[in-house]
Amino acid sequence: MRKTRLDGIGVAMLLGVQGLLAVNQVIIKLVNAGLQPVFFAGLRSLLAVGFVWAWLAWRGRPPRLRREAWGTGLLIGAVFAAEFLFLFLALDLTSVGRSSLIMYSMPVWFALLAHFGLGERITGPKAAGLGLAFAGCAVAILSRPDTGEASLAGDLCALGAAWGWALTAFIARRPVMRAEGAEMQLFWMVLVSAPILLLASFAFGPLIRDLQPLHLVGLVFQSSIVVAGGFIAWLWLLSVYPSATVASFSFLTPILALLLGTALFGETLGLPILLAAVLVAAGILLMNRPGPAQR
């Protein structure tokens, strides 16, 4: 049942999901040392097919691929594959904090899509917030430290991931996918993305790097806890609570990722990246500030 505002359960779930997604960035960075990024993304989707199927079967609703959902299901799966191809490559080429900050500009791009495709109009305050967040994203991309931890290619891949995420959320809000429900939406995503990513991985060099047991643990954690747990929760939140409210909490993840990247990888936390984080966070909050009628 759709709700018009957040309740206690919604706030707790949103905070938990955003924390999990921040840790997710760190795990991807770590596992990339053992597995080629696109191959890693494909393996994750392949394993996640089993985990999501088991979850649906346990709920008494085993996956059923309805004929009328085939076209949209294939589309959302292909976009999901592109999103994570870009994200895993970004975390191989640039820092955790920068990648997360740029990717989590997603609400900006989703607001544009929702304005033209979902009837969620961009008001004056939302337009100002969009401008701030866009400026923050530009600052992050245009200002890179001299330490070699970041690259323009990596930053642009993170931007591609942000657009992929926004498109996935947009397709999930369309009538056919909304009727499928959050769990079946995710099942379509991992089912279609797995073969796409595994086939694409052959174009990105050797599949195995310096594989260690820890990397395999990270792969299983990604497939089960992050995908089958965190993504289902995020899609459920998007289907129950106002999309703008859910999206507004996403600014927490890059802040946490910046701190984790600095603590675990010694990433540079200079003034430009802090300014970018403030601009993106302020823009997202302003974009999702309730108007007088909503109060």
Secondary structure, DSSP 8 states (H G I E B T S, - for coil): ---SS--HHHHHHHHHHHHHHHHHHHHHHHHTTTB-HHHHHHHHHHHHHHHHHHHHHHTT------GGGHHHHHHHHHHHHHHHHHHHHHHHHS-HHHHHHHHTTHHHHHHHHHHHHT-----HHHHHHHHHHHHHHHHHHH---TTSS--HHHHHHHHHHHHHHHHHHHHHHSHHHHHH-HHHHHHHHHHHHHHHHHHHGGGGS-SBSS--HHHHHHHHHIIIIIIIIIIHHHHHHHHHS-HHHHHHGGGHHHHHHHHHHHHHH-----HHHHHHHHHHHHHHHHHT---TTT-
